[in-house]
Amino acid sequence: MKRFFLLTACLLALTACTAAQTSVPAASPAPTSAPAPTEAPAATPTTVPFSVPAPYSDLSYLPELSWDAAHQKQTYQPDEYDRLSLNTYSFNDRTVLAGAEEETAALLEAGRGPGLGVRSLQARSITGQGVNVAIIDQPLLTDHPEISDAIVDYYDAGGYTDEGTMHGPAVASILAGKTIGVAPGAHIYYAVTPGTADSRPYADALHYILALNDTLPESKKIRAVSVSANPGNANFFENAGLWQAALSDAEDAGLLVLTVQGASAGSARLVPGLAAFDPAQRDNPAACRMGQPGAFLITPLARKNPNYVGVPCAYRTVAEEYISGQCGYRYDVQGGLSWGIPYCVGVMALGWQVAPALTNEEMLTLLVSTAAPTADGARMIDPVKFIEAVENRYT
């Protein structure tokens, strides 16, 4: 069954206007003559002037989201966009920037690459083949050709409707997409939540994964869970305690769970950080920068925390599908940390293919210890060095 969900809901505020009624005093004399009616001036149509999109604007064309006025324009003529800002725009494969079609096609194609040397590992057949992982995230359609072969189970933890989202296919394709994923050989057990600030569905989903794992043979068990959210943060999520209890159960069961807050196993810890490729050196971890395009920032946490590891979250092409059968791709210049979590779990899947006996503690320790120093003083995940360490120590 194909299931999909439109996460974003639009609330339209309708203002009711009532005319005040005034009664005429009975004692008032009638006017001796009625004033001549005055013809109301013709209304002057008002139009909102078009402005050239600013750098880092999202120009995706999404006619299926008819309520979203910002994404109803498909074609931009040469005087309707800034060619000098072309490499800062996000867009999808239905957007037309007239006169720059070749450049946008090249950006979409470049964004398909996972970067950081992952393609060199895939060329050696290191694809996460046979490794089972899970994702807890917003709904997605399971028929997109980029991810249809990877999804082996779809569980509804309270988020299913008959419409699609942007988030779900993006995270699944980053992790295990057939042509754009880090680990295209991995299998995904997908658990869908509503995407609201309530930790209960996240906890229910994690408990489902734990119960399912109890039924799987040792060689087929789910090794890690990607959660592009922070359901343990009580400042932003209701029922955060339910998630913390489920997370504790997962740790006791030996299931590695990575959220935007990080992951722990034994004495090892990994804290993922928002980072971006250098578009001219996508395979060079040392050339990456912390933060995101337009807002690069190196925080004290990134410099001082020895467990902090940058993960790529920008300049990525991801799967897109809102209506069944209408499959496409979008290019994100600014993706957010949500895109880095499945990337990191994809790298884990590569490691477990090479060394299935690798423990969770060893996994996190190696990911942190092999991270590449960056020019801005932080450290970036380095899949090639990580796999070299796995092969040298555990095979």
Salt bridges, closest charged atoms under 4 A:
ASP58 OD2 - HIS71 NE2 3.55
ASP58 OD2 - ARG330 NH2 3.22
GLU64 OE2 - ARG94 NH2 3.07
ASP68 OD2 - HIS71 ND1 2.73
GLU80 OE1 - LYS73 NZ 3.30
GLU103 OE2 - ARG83 NH2 2.46
GLU109 OE1 - ARG112 NE 3.72
ASP137 OD1 - HIS167 ND1 2.65
ASP149 OD2 - LYS178 NZ 3.09
ASP249 OD2 - HIS207 NE2 3.19
GLU320 OE1 - ARG94 NH2 3.67
GLU320 OE2 - ARG330 NH1 3.86
ASP332 OD1 - ARG330 NH2 2.51
GLU388 OE1 - LYS385 NZ 3.80
GLU391 OE2 - ARG124 NH2 2.48
